[in-house]
Amino acid sequence: MAVITLTTDFGQDDHYVASLKGAILQIAPAAQIVDVTHSIAAHDVVGAAFVLRQVFDAFPDGTIHVVVVDPGVGTARRLIAAAYAGQIVLAPDNGIVSLVHRDYELEELRTIANNRLFRGEVSATFHGRDVLAPVAAHLARGLALLNVGPVIDQLEILNLERPVTLPNGGIEGRVLYVDHFGNLISNICEADLVAAVGNAAGASVFVGPLRVGPLRRTYGDVKPGEIVAILGSTGMLEIALNQGNAAAQLRATPGTIVMVR
């Protein structure tokens, strides 16, 4: 039985997550369900795209990722099934697959249209439970992807800013994601840094106008309560507060400028 992962902005206080799982288990009672997170900020499609990309490498071939961050639920937006690297993403067509799409070759893309796979009654406001979860369950039981709906050749991709090389040397990017610890994860990867500033040994990292200091190896390279810049486990430039919350301390949010020069 395939693994089914769940990533949503539903939170943990209501019935939504349990309803999603119940819809899967009615069809595939032996399904292996993995909760990635249900704490994506409400309607935060970029955050969902980031989290999906970070977990994608961790799961085996055949995994089905159900991602429900869907501010357009019930509108004309499509629901899609996208296959990459032997895994399948089921999600609204609102850009959630953007970062996976950037890094992996698209193998197959279909719109989810076979209503014989849906729950008997489909709510206009809960397509996660009534469409995506049942489809995931059928796929986990061995249904071929071709049965979910017709092939399509267009996909919504988020217009995410890329870091830019500065005229006088260095690179400028932005905070892409803030994690549970308040760490600021930027859109600057190691390859971007090397291309712009070499090994970055003599460069300084800035968040807005604040100089953080040189690039370090890990959080404990500075004292508790001090700001540190590292290449984090995501492979991206990250600004953290050792044993504290950098986002709160620096009043930084997704979109805040990060520079290395």
DRENTI-948166 format. One record per residue (C-alpha): x, y, z; residue number from 0; residue in one letter; chain. Coordinates in pm, whole numbers, plus 50000, padded with zeros to 5 digits. Layout:
BEGIN
<node><x>X</x><y>Y</y><z>Z</z><n>NUM</n><res>A</res><chain>A</chain></node>
...
//
This chain:
BEGIN
<node><x>50000</x><y>50000</y><z>50000</z><n>0</n><res>M</res><chain>A</chain></node>
<node><x>50145</x><y>50336</y><z>49897</z><n>1</n><res>A</res><chain>A</chain></node>
<node><x>50229</x><y>50610</y><z>50144</z><n>2</n><res>V</res><chain>A</chain></node>
<node><x>49991</x><y>50910</y><z>50143</z><n>3</n><res>I</res><chain>A</chain></node>
<node><x>50123</x><y>51235</y><z>50288</z><n>4</n><res>T</res><chain>A</chain></node>
<node><x>49900</x><y>51520</y><z>50402</z><n>5</n><res>L</res><chain>A</chain></node>
<node><x>50000</x><y>51887</y><z>50401</z><n>6</n><res>T</res><chain>A</chain></node>
<node><x>49729</x><y>52143</y><z>50479</z><n>7</n><res>T</res><chain>A</chain></node>
<node><x>49647</x><y>52476</y><z>50640</z><n>8</n><res>D</res><chain>A</chain></node>
<node><x>49364</x><y>52315</y><z>50841</z><n>9</n><res>F</res><chain>A</chain></node>
<node><x>49525</x><y>52346</y><z>51186</z><n>10</n><res>G</res><chain>A</chain></node>
<node><x>49455</x><y>52095</y><z>51464</z><n>11</n><res>Q</res><chain>A</chain></node>
<node><x>49153</x><y>52248</y><z>51636</z><n>12</n><res>D</res><chain>A</chain></node>
<node><x>48873</x><y>52135</y><z>51405</z><n>13</n><res>D</res><chain>A</chain></node>
<node><x>48738</x><y>51827</y><z>51232</z><n>14</n><res>H</res><chain>A</chain></node>
<node><x>48902</x><y>51888</y><z>50896</z><n>15</n><res>Y</res><chain>A</chain></node>
<node><x>49215</x><y>51673</y><z>50930</z><n>16</n><res>V</res><chain>A</chain></node>
<node><x>49027</x><y>51375</y><z>51074</z><n>17</n><res>A</res><chain>A</chain></node>
<node><x>48767</x><y>51403</y><z>50798</z><n>18</n><res>S</res><chain>A</chain></node>
<node><x>49043</x><y>51397</y><z>50538</z><n>19</n><res>L</res><chain>A</chain></node>
<node><x>49192</x><y>51082</y><z>50689</z><n>20</n><res>K</res><chain>A</chain></node>
<node><x>48854</x><y>50917</y><z>50726</z><n>21</n><res>G</res><chain>A</chain></node>
<node><x>48780</x><y>50969</y><z>50358</z><n>22</n><res>A</res><chain>A</chain></node>
<node><x>49105</x><y>50791</y><z>50275</z><n>23</n><res>I</res><chain>A</chain></node>
<node><x>49054</x><y>50505</y><z>50519</z><n>24</n><res>L</res><chain>A</chain></node>
<node><x>48701</x><y>50431</y><z>50397</z><n>25</n><res>Q</res><chain>A</chain></node>
<node><x>48855</x><y>50333</y><z>50062</z><n>26</n><res>I</res><chain>A</chain></node>
<node><x>49205</x><y>50221</y><z>50162</z><n>27</n><res>A</res><chain>A</chain></node>
<node><x>49195</x><y>50108</y><z>50527</z><n>28</n><res>P</res><chain>A</chain></node>
<node><x>49556</x><y>49984</y><z>50511</z><n>29</n><res>A</res><chain>A</chain></node>
<node><x>49690</x><y>50313</y><z>50378</z><n>30</n><res>A</res><chain>A</chain></node>
<node><x>50003</x><y>50451</y><z>50540</z><n>31</n><res>Q</res><chain>A</chain></node>
<node><x>49913</x><y>50812</y><z>50616</z><n>32</n><res>I</res><chain>A</chain></node>
<node><x>50189</x><y>51056</y><z>50708</z><n>33</n><res>V</res><chain>A</chain></node>
<node><x>50103</x><y>51400</y><z>50843</z><n>34</n><res>D</res><chain>A</chain></node>
<node><x>50362</x><y>51640</y><z>50705</z><n>35</n><res>V</res><chain>A</chain></node>
<node><x>50201</x><y>51944</y><z>50866</z><n>36</n><res>T</res><chain>A</chain></node>
<node><x>49860</x><y>52099</y><z>50912</z><n>37</n><res>H</res><chain>A</chain></node>
<node><x>50010</x><y>52427</y><z>51031</z><n>38</n><res>S</res><chain>A</chain></node>
<node><x>50072</x><y>52601</y><z>50701</z><n>39</n><res>I</res><chain>A</chain></node>
<node><x>49951</x><y>52959</y><z>50749</z><n>40</n><res>A</res><chain>A</chain></node>
<node><x>49596</x><y>52997</y><z>50620</z><n>41</n><res>A</res><chain>A</chain></node>
<node><x>49591</x><y>53034</y><z>50240</z><n>42</n><res>H</res><chain>A</chain></node>
<node><x>49974</x><y>53042</y><z>50220</z><n>43</n><res>D</res><chain>A</chain></node>
<node><x>50035</x><y>52872</y><z>49886</z><n>44</n><res>V</res><chain>A</chain></node>
<node><x>50404</x><y>52971</y><z>49882</z><n>45</n><res>V</res><chain>A</chain></node>
<node><x>50456</x><y>52813</y><z>50224</z><n>46</n><res>G</res><chain>A</chain></node>
<node><x>50286</x><y>52494</y><z>50107</z><n>47</n><res>A</res><chain>A</chain></node>
<node><x>50504</x><y>52486</y><z>49795</z><n>48</n><res>A</res><chain>A</chain></node>
<node><x>50816</x><y>52523</y><z>50009</z><n>49</n><res>F</res><chain>A</chain></node>
<node><x>50719</x><y>52248</y><z>50253</z><n>50</n><res>V</res><chain>A</chain></node>
<node><x>50624</x><y>52009</y><z>49973</z><n>51</n><res>L</res><chain>A</chain></node>
<node><x>50962</x><y>52059</y><z>49807</z><n>52</n><res>R</res><chain>A</chain></node>
<node><x>51149</x><y>52001</y><z>50132</z><n>53</n><res>Q</res><chain>A</chain></node>
<node><x>50980</x><y>51668</y><z>50207</z><n>54</n><res>V</res><chain>A</chain></node>
<node><x>50975</x><y>51540</y><z>49849</z><n>55</n><res>F</res><chain>A</chain></node>
<node><x>51323</x><y>51386</y><z>49865</z><n>56</n><res>D</res><chain>A</chain></node>
<node><x>51243</x><y>51203</y><z>50187</z><n>57</n><res>A</res><chain>A</chain></node>
<node><x>50973</x><y>50970</y><z>50051</z><n>58</n><res>F</res><chain>A</chain></node>
<node><x>50993</x><y>50656</y><z>49837</z><n>59</n><res>P</res><chain>A</chain></node>
<node><x>50871</x><y>50598</y><z>49485</z><n>60</n><res>D</res><chain>A</chain></node>
<node><x>50495</x><y>50559</y><z>49471</z><n>61</n><res>G</res><chain>A</chain></node>
<node><x>50424</x><y>50814</y><z>49744</z><n>62</n><res>T</res><chain>A</chain></node>
<node><x>50111</x><y>51022</y><z>49696</z><n>63</n><res>I</res><chain>A</chain></node>
<node><x>50127</x><y>51376</y><z>49833</z><n>64</n><res>H</res><chain>A</chain></node>
<node><x>49792</x><y>51541</y><z>49909</z><n>65</n><res>V</res><chain>A</chain></node>
<node><x>49839</x><y>51915</y><z>49956</z><n>66</n><res>V</res><chain>A</chain></node>
<node><x>49532</x><y>52118</y><z>50048</z><n>67</n><res>V</res><chain>A</chain></node>
<node><x>49595</x><y>52490</y><z>50071</z><n>68</n><res>V</res><chain>A</chain></node>
<node><x>49312</x><y>52609</y><z>49855</z><n>69</n><res>D</res><chain>A</chain></node>
<node><x>49189</x><y>52967</y><z>49884</z><n>70</n><res>P</res><chain>A</chain></node>
<node><x>49005</x><y>52920</y><z>49552</z><n>71</n><res>G</res><chain>A</chain></node>
<node><x>48808</x><y>52612</y><z>49664</z><n>72</n><res>V</res><chain>A</chain></node>
<node><x>48480</x><y>52576</y><z>49477</z><n>73</n><res>G</res><chain>A</chain></node>
<node><x>48577</x><y>52815</y><z>49197</z><n>74</n><res>T</res><chain>A</chain></node>
<node><x>48677</x><y>52728</y><z>48841</z><n>75</n><res>A</res><chain>A</chain></node>
<node><x>49036</x><y>52647</y><z>48945</z><n>76</n><res>R</res><chain>A</chain></node>
<node><x>49132</x><y>52290</y><z>48859</z><n>77</n><res>R</res><chain>A</chain></node>
<node><x>49247</x><y>52005</y><z>49080</z><n>78</n><res>L</res><chain>A</chain></node>
<node><x>49551</x><y>51830</y><z>48938</z><n>79</n><res>I</res><chain>A</chain></node>
<node><x>49749</x><y>51510</y><z>48962</z><n>80</n><res>A</res><chain>A</chain></node>
<node><x>50115</x><y>51572</y><z>48877</z><n>81</n><res>A</res><chain>A</chain></node>
<node><x>50375</x><y>51294</y><z>48864</z><n>82</n><res>A</res><chain>A</chain></node>
<node><x>50742</x><y>51370</y><z>48933</z><n>83</n><res>Y</res><chain>A</chain></node>
<node><x>51026</x><y>51125</y><z>49002</z><n>84</n><res>A</res><chain>A</chain></node>
<node><x>50789</x><y>50835</y><z>49062</z><n>85</n><res>G</res><chain>A</chain></node>
<node><x>50572</x><y>51027</y><z>49309</z><n>86</n><res>Q</res><chain>A</chain></node>
<node><x>50235</x><y>51192</y><z>49263</z><n>87</n><res>I</res><chain>A</chain></node>
<node><x>50113</x><y>51530</y><z>49391</z><n>88</n><res>V</res><chain>A</chain></node>
<node><x>49738</x><y>51586</y><z>49423</z><n>89</n><res>L</res><chain>A</chain></node>
<node><x>49658</x><y>51953</y><z>49478</z><n>90</n><res>A</res><chain>A</chain></node>
<node><x>49468</x><y>52254</y><z>49353</z><n>91</n><res>P</res><chain>A</chain></node>
<node><x>49625</x><y>52408</y><z>49044</z><n>92</n><res>D</res><chain>A</chain></node>
<node><x>49734</x><y>52725</y><z>49221</z><n>93</n><res>N</res><chain>A</chain></node>
<node><x>50113</x><y>52699</y><z>49220</z><n>94</n><res>G</res><chain>A</chain></node>
<node><x>50164</x><y>52448</y><z>49502</z><n>95</n><res>I</res><chain>A</chain></node>
<node><x>50383</x><y>52229</y><z>49279</z><n>96</n><res>V</res><chain>A</chain></node>
<node><x>50605</x><y>52521</y><z>49168</z><n>97</n><res>S</res><chain>A</chain></node>
<node><x>50923</x><y>52429</y><z>49356</z><n>98</n><res>L</res><chain>A</chain></node>
<node><x>50895</x><y>52057</y><z>49285</z><n>99</n><res>V</res><chain>A</chain></node>
<node><x>50832</x><y>52146</y><z>48921</z><n>100</n><res>H</res><chain>A</chain></node>
<node><x>51146</x><y>52364</y><z>48921</z><n>101</n><res>R</res><chain>A</chain></node>
<node><x>51368</x><y>52080</y><z>49043</z><n>102</n><res>D</res><chain>A</chain></node>
<node><x>51216</x><y>51766</y><z>48889</z><n>103</n><res>Y</res><chain>A</chain></node>
<node><x>51106</x><y>51661</y><z>48544</z><n>104</n><res>E</res><chain>A</chain></node>
<node><x>50728</x><y>51646</y><z>48503</z><n>105</n><res>L</res><chain>A</chain></node>
<node><x>50637</x><y>51291</y><z>48402</z><n>106</n><res>E</res><chain>A</chain></node>
<node><x>50260</x><y>51321</y><z>48372</z><n>107</n><res>E</res><chain>A</chain></node>
<node><x>49998</x><y>51589</y><z>48436</z><n>108</n><res>L</res><chain>A</chain></node>
<node><x>49625</x><y>51532</y><z>48453</z><n>109</n><res>R</res><chain>A</chain></node>
<node><x>49323</x><y>51723</y><z>48572</z><n>110</n><res>T</res><chain>A</chain></node>
<node><x>49120</x><y>51537</y><z>48834</z><n>111</n><res>I</res><chain>A</chain></node>
<node><x>48784</x><y>51495</y><z>48664</z><n>112</n><res>A</res><chain>A</chain></node>
<node><x>48662</x><y>51136</y><z>48714</z><n>113</n><res>N</res><chain>A</chain></node>
<node><x>48374</x><y>51193</y><z>48954</z><n>114</n><res>N</res><chain>A</chain></node>
<node><x>48327</x><y>50818</y><z>48999</z><n>115</n><res>R</res><chain>A</chain></node>
<node><x>48630</x><y>50839</y><z>49228</z><n>116</n><res>L</res><chain>A</chain></node>
<node><x>48484</x><y>51118</y><z>49444</z><n>117</n><res>F</res><chain>A</chain></node>
<node><x>48269</x><y>51094</y><z>49755</z><n>118</n><res>R</res><chain>A</chain></node>
<node><x>47896</x><y>51060</y><z>49689</z><n>119</n><res>G</res><chain>A</chain></node>
<node><x>47831</x><y>51424</y><z>49776</z><n>120</n><res>E</res><chain>A</chain></node>
<node><x>48095</x><y>51683</y><z>49696</z><n>121</n><res>V</res><chain>A</chain></node>
<node><x>48091</x><y>51999</y><z>49907</z><n>122</n><res>S</res><chain>A</chain></node>
<node><x>48182</x><y>52320</y><z>49727</z><n>123</n><res>A</res><chain>A</chain></node>
<node><x>48407</x><y>52411</y><z>50021</z><n>124</n><res>T</res><chain>A</chain></node>
<node><x>48585</x><y>52084</y><z>50108</z><n>125</n><res>F</res><chain>A</chain></node>
<node><x>48742</x><y>51936</y><z>49797</z><n>126</n><res>H</res><chain>A</chain></node>
<node><x>49025</x><y>51800</y><z>50010</z><n>127</n><res>G</res><chain>A</chain></node>
<node><x>48790</x><y>51555</y><z>50178</z><n>128</n><res>R</res><chain>A</chain></node>
<node><x>48551</x><y>51491</y><z>49891</z><n>129</n><res>D</res><chain>A</chain></node>
<node><x>48788</x><y>51479</y><z>49591</z><n>130</n><res>V</res><chain>A</chain></node>
<node><x>49160</x><y>51472</y><z>49671</z><n>131</n><res>L</res><chain>A</chain></node>
<node><x>49146</x><y>51225</y><z>49961</z><n>132</n><res>A</res><chain>A</chain></node>
<node><x>48932</x><y>50963</y><z>49779</z><n>133</n><res>P</res><chain>A</chain></node>
<node><x>49145</x><y>50992</y><z>49466</z><n>134</n><res>V</res><chain>A</chain></node>
<node><x>49460</x><y>50945</y><z>49675</z><n>135</n><res>A</res><chain>A</chain></node>
<node><x>49307</x><y>50635</y><z>49834</z><n>136</n><res>A</res><chain>A</chain></node>
<node><x>49218</x><y>50482</y><z>49498</z><n>137</n><res>H</res><chain>A</chain></node>
<node><x>49570</x><y>50549</y><z>49368</z><n>138</n><res>L</res><chain>A</chain></node>
<node><x>49717</x><y>50395</y><z>49684</z><n>139</n><res>A</res><chain>A</chain></node>
<node><x>49518</x><y>50080</y><z>49611</z><n>140</n><res>R</res><chain>A</chain></node>
<node><x>49673</x><y>50057</y><z>49267</z><n>141</n><res>G</res><chain>A</chain></node>
<node><x>49452</x><y>50265</y><z>49038</z><n>142</n><res>L</res><chain>A</chain></node>
<node><x>49647</x><y>50386</y><z>48735</z><n>143</n><res>A</res><chain>A</chain></node>
<node><x>49695</x><y>50761</y><z>48716</z><n>144</n><res>L</res><chain>A</chain></node>
<node><x>49537</x><y>50773</y><z>48371</z><n>145</n><res>L</res><chain>A</chain></node>
<node><x>49200</x><y>50700</y><z>48536</z><n>146</n><res>N</res><chain>A</chain></node>
<node><x>49180</x><y>51026</y><z>48731</z><n>147</n><res>V</res><chain>A</chain></node>
<node><x>49115</x><y>51244</y><z>48428</z><n>148</n><res>G</res><chain>A</chain></node>
<node><x>49249</x><y>51374</y><z>48097</z><n>149</n><res>P</res><chain>A</chain></node>
<node><x>49603</x><y>51486</y><z>48028</z><n>150</n><res>V</res><chain>A</chain></node>
<node><x>49660</x><y>51861</y><z>48040</z><n>151</n><res>I</res><chain>A</chain></node>
<node><x>49958</x><y>52063</y><z>47924</z><n>152</n><res>D</res><chain>A</chain></node>
<node><x>49936</x><y>52379</y><z>48132</z><n>153</n><res>Q</res><chain>A</chain></node>
<node><x>50014</x><y>52433</y><z>48497</z><n>154</n><res>L</res><chain>A</chain></node>
<node><x>49995</x><y>52731</y><z>48731</z><n>155</n><res>E</res><chain>A</chain></node>
<node><x>50345</x><y>52827</y><z>48848</z><n>156</n><res>I</res><chain>A</chain></node>
<node><x>50412</x><y>53085</y><z>49117</z><n>157</n><res>L</res><chain>A</chain></node>
<node><x>50601</x><y>53394</y><z>49009</z><n>158</n><res>N</res><chain>A</chain></node>
<node><x>50866</x><y>53361</y><z>49279</z><n>159</n><res>L</res><chain>A</chain></node>
<node><x>51150</x><y>53611</y><z>49275</z><n>160</n><res>E</res><chain>A</chain></node>
<node><x>51496</x><y>53475</y><z>49204</z><n>161</n><res>R</res><chain>A</chain></node>
<node><x>51800</x><y>53618</y><z>49384</z><n>162</n><res>P</res><chain>A</chain></node>
<node><x>51992</x><y>53875</y><z>49183</z><n>163</n><res>V</res><chain>A</chain></node>
<node><x>52365</x><y>53935</y><z>49156</z><n>164</n><res>T</res><chain>A</chain></node>
<node><x>52462</x><y>54285</y><z>49270</z><n>165</n><res>L</res><chain>A</chain></node>
<node><x>52663</x><y>54509</y><z>49032</z><n>166</n><res>P</res><chain>A</chain></node>
<node><x>52945</x><y>54561</y><z>49282</z><n>167</n><res>N</res><chain>A</chain></node>
<node><x>52957</x><y>54200</y><z>49393</z><n>168</n><res>G</res><chain>A</chain></node>
<node><x>52734</x><y>53999</y><z>49620</z><n>169</n><res>G</res><chain>A</chain></node>
<node><x>52380</x><y>53874</y><z>49593</z><n>170</n><res>I</res><chain>A</chain></node>
<node><x>52037</x><y>53994</y><z>49703</z><n>171</n><res>E</res><chain>A</chain></node>
<node><x>51744</x><y>53766</y><z>49776</z><n>172</n><res>G</res><chain>A</chain></node>
<node><x>51443</x><y>53756</y><z>50003</z><n>173</n><res>R</res><chain>A</chain></node>
<node><x>51307</x><y>53554</y><z>50290</z><n>174</n><res>V</res><chain>A</chain></node>
<node><x>51099</x><y>53277</y><z>50136</z><n>175</n><res>L</res><chain>A</chain></node>
<node><x>50977</x><y>53094</y><z>50446</z><n>176</n><res>Y</res><chain>A</chain></node>
<node><x>50975</x><y>53131</y><z>50825</z><n>177</n><res>V</res><chain>A</chain></node>
<node><x>50982</x><y>52803</y><z>51013</z><n>178</n><res>D</res><chain>A</chain></node>
<node><x>50844</x><y>52704</y><z>51354</z><n>179</n><res>H</res><chain>A</chain></node>
<node><x>51161</x><y>52825</y><z>51528</z><n>180</n><res>F</res><chain>A</chain></node>
<node><x>51145</x><y>53167</y><z>51364</z><n>181</n><res>G</res><chain>A</chain></node>
<node><x>51438</x><y>53088</y><z>51135</z><n>182</n><res>N</res><chain>A</chain></node>
<node><x>51437</x><y>53296</y><z>50818</z><n>183</n><res>L</res><chain>A</chain></node>
<node><x>51493</x><y>53072</y><z>50515</z><n>184</n><res>I</res><chain>A</chain></node>
<node><x>51587</x><y>53272</y><z>50208</z><n>185</n><res>S</res><chain>A</chain></node>
<node><x>51564</x><y>53199</y><z>49836</z><n>186</n><res>N</res><chain>A</chain></node>
<node><x>51947</x><y>53201</y><z>49807</z><n>187</n><res>I</res><chain>A</chain></node>
<node><x>52094</x><y>52854</y><z>49763</z><n>188</n><res>C</res><chain>A</chain></node>
<node><x>52456</x><y>52746</y><z>49795</z><n>189</n><res>E</res><chain>A</chain></node>
<node><x>52508</x><y>52752</y><z>49418</z><n>190</n><res>A</res><chain>A</chain></node>
<node><x>52380</x><y>53112</y><z>49407</z><n>191</n><res>D</res><chain>A</chain></node>
<node><x>52628</x><y>53209</y><z>49680</z><n>192</n><res>L</res><chain>A</chain></node>
<node><x>52924</x><y>53042</y><z>49512</z><n>193</n><res>V</res><chain>A</chain></node>
<node><x>52841</x><y>53205</y><z>49179</z><n>194</n><res>A</res><chain>A</chain></node>
<node><x>52812</x><y>53552</y><z>49336</z><n>195</n><res>A</res><chain>A</chain></node>
<node><x>53078</x><y>53561</y><z>49608</z><n>196</n><res>V</res><chain>A</chain></node>
<node><x>53294</x><y>53251</y><z>49573</z><n>197</n><res>G</res><chain>A</chain></node>
<node><x>53337</x><y>53064</y><z>49902</z><n>198</n><res>N</res><chain>A</chain></node>
<node><x>53176</x><y>53358</y><z>50091</z><n>199</n><res>A</res><chain>A</chain></node>
<node><x>53453</x><y>53344</y><z>50354</z><n>200</n><res>A</res><chain>A</chain></node>
<node><x>53503</x><y>53720</y><z>50353</z><n>201</n><res>G</res><chain>A</chain></node>
<node><x>53143</x><y>53818</y><z>50286</z><n>202</n><res>A</res><chain>A</chain></node>
<node><x>52884</x><y>53947</y><z>50530</z><n>203</n><res>S</res><chain>A</chain></node>
<node><x>52517</x><y>53859</y><z>50547</z><n>204</n><res>V</res><chain>A</chain></node>
<node><x>52256</x><y>54133</y><z>50593</z><n>205</n><res>F</res><chain>A</chain></node>
<node><x>51886</x><y>54117</y><z>50676</z><n>206</n><res>V</res><chain>A</chain></node>
<node><x>51751</x><y>54449</y><z>50557</z><n>207</n><res>G</res><chain>A</chain></node>
<node><x>52003</x><y>54706</y><z>50686</z><n>208</n><res>P</res><chain>A</chain></node>
<node><x>52123</x><y>54484</y><z>50974</z><n>209</n><res>L</res><chain>A</chain></node>
<node><x>52460</x><y>54317</y><z>50936</z><n>210</n><res>R</res><chain>A</chain></node>
<node><x>52436</x><y>53964</y><z>51071</z><n>211</n><res>V</res><chain>A</chain></node>
<node><x>52801</x><y>53875</y><z>51015</z><n>212</n><res>G</res><chain>A</chain></node>
<node><x>52985</x><y>53608</y><z>50818</z><n>213</n><res>P</res><chain>A</chain></node>
<node><x>52840</x><y>53278</y><z>50711</z><n>214</n><res>L</res><chain>A</chain></node>
<node><x>52876</x><y>53015</y><z>50985</z><n>215</n><res>R</res><chain>A</chain></node>
<node><x>52844</x><y>52636</y><z>50991</z><n>216</n><res>R</res><chain>A</chain></node>
<node><x>52576</x><y>52584</y><z>51259</z><n>217</n><res>T</res><chain>A</chain></node>
<node><x>52360</x><y>52762</y><z>51518</z><n>218</n><res>Y</res><chain>A</chain></node>
<node><x>52600</x><y>52696</y><z>51806</z><n>219</n><res>G</res><chain>A</chain></node>
<node><x>52880</x><y>52888</y><z>51635</z><n>220</n><res>D</res><chain>A</chain></node>
<node><x>52744</x><y>53197</y><z>51812</z><n>221</n><res>V</res><chain>A</chain></node>
<node><x>52633</x><y>53248</y><z>52171</z><n>222</n><res>K</res><chain>A</chain></node>
<node><x>52269</x><y>53194</y><z>52275</z><n>223</n><res>P</res><chain>A</chain></node>
<node><x>52069</x><y>53503</y><z>52186</z><n>224</n><res>G</res><chain>A</chain></node>
<node><x>52296</x><y>53600</y><z>51895</z><n>225</n><res>E</res><chain>A</chain></node>
<node><x>52201</x><y>53611</y><z>51528</z><n>226</n><res>I</res><chain>A</chain></node>
<node><x>52370</x><y>53367</y><z>51293</z><n>227</n><res>V</res><chain>A</chain></node>
<node><x>52367</x><y>53304</y><z>50918</z><n>228</n><res>A</res><chain>A</chain></node>
<node><x>52417</x><y>52949</y><z>50791</z><n>229</n><res>I</res><chain>A</chain></node>
<node><x>52345</x><y>52721</y><z>50499</z><n>230</n><res>L</res><chain>A</chain></node>
<node><x>52066</x><y>52524</y><z>50663</z><n>231</n><res>G</res><chain>A</chain></node>
<node><x>51936</x><y>52172</y><z>50609</z><n>232</n><res>S</res><chain>A</chain></node>
<node><x>51724</x><y>52299</y><z>50319</z><n>233</n><res>T</res><chain>A</chain></node>
<node><x>52039</x><y>52396</y><z>50131</z><n>234</n><res>G</res><chain>A</chain></node>
<node><x>51931</x><y>52760</y><z>50147</z><n>235</n><res>M</res><chain>A</chain></node>
<node><x>52084</x><y>53059</y><z>50324</z><n>236</n><res>L</res><chain>A</chain></node>
<node><x>51916</x><y>53080</y><z>50663</z><n>237</n><res>E</res><chain>A</chain></node>
<node><x>51923</x><y>53345</y><z>50935</z><n>238</n><res>I</res><chain>A</chain></node>
<node><x>51855</x><y>53224</y><z>51288</z><n>239</n><res>A</res><chain>A</chain></node>
<node><x>51873</x><y>53339</y><z>51648</z><n>240</n><res>L</res><chain>A</chain></node>
<node><x>52057</x><y>53081</y><z>51856</z><n>241</n><res>N</res><chain>A</chain></node>
<node><x>51793</x><y>52945</y><z>52096</z><n>242</n><res>Q</res><chain>A</chain></node>
<node><x>51555</x><y>53222</y><z>51998</z><n>243</n><res>G</res><chain>A</chain></node>
<node><x>51323</x><y>53353</y><z>51726</z><n>244</n><res>N</res><chain>A</chain></node>
<node><x>51497</x><y>53550</y><z>51451</z><n>245</n><res>A</res><chain>A</chain></node>
<node><x>51173</x><y>53649</y><z>51280</z><n>246</n><res>A</res><chain>A</chain></node>
<node><x>51043</x><y>53815</y><z>51596</z><n>247</n><res>A</res><chain>A</chain></node>
<node><x>51376</x><y>53969</y><z>51689</z><n>248</n><res>Q</res><chain>A</chain></node>
<node><x>51433</x><y>54118</y><z>51343</z><n>249</n><res>L</res><chain>A</chain></node>
<node><x>51066</x><y>54181</y><z>51264</z><n>250</n><res>R</res><chain>A</chain></node>
<node><x>51123</x><y>53992</y><z>50942</z><n>251</n><res>A</res><chain>A</chain></node>
<node><x>50863</x><y>53814</y><z>50729</z><n>252</n><res>T</res><chain>A</chain></node>
<node><x>50854</x><y>53641</y><z>50390</z><n>253</n><res>P</res><chain>A</chain></node>
<node><x>50968</x><y>53905</y><z>50142</z><n>254</n><res>G</res><chain>A</chain></node>
<node><x>51224</x><y>54071</y><z>50372</z><n>255</n><res>T</res><chain>A</chain></node>
<node><x>51548</x><y>54146</y><z>50182</z><n>256</n><res>I</res><chain>A</chain></node>
<node><x>51855</x><y>53930</y><z>50253</z><n>257</n><res>V</res><chain>A</chain></node>
<node><x>52196</x><y>54024</y><z>50108</z><n>258</n><res>M</res><chain>A</chain></node>
<node><x>52542</x><y>53876</y><z>50102</z><n>259</n><res>V</res><chain>A</chain></node>
<node><x>52824</x><y>54110</y><z>50008</z><n>260</n><res>R</res><chain>A</chain></node>
//
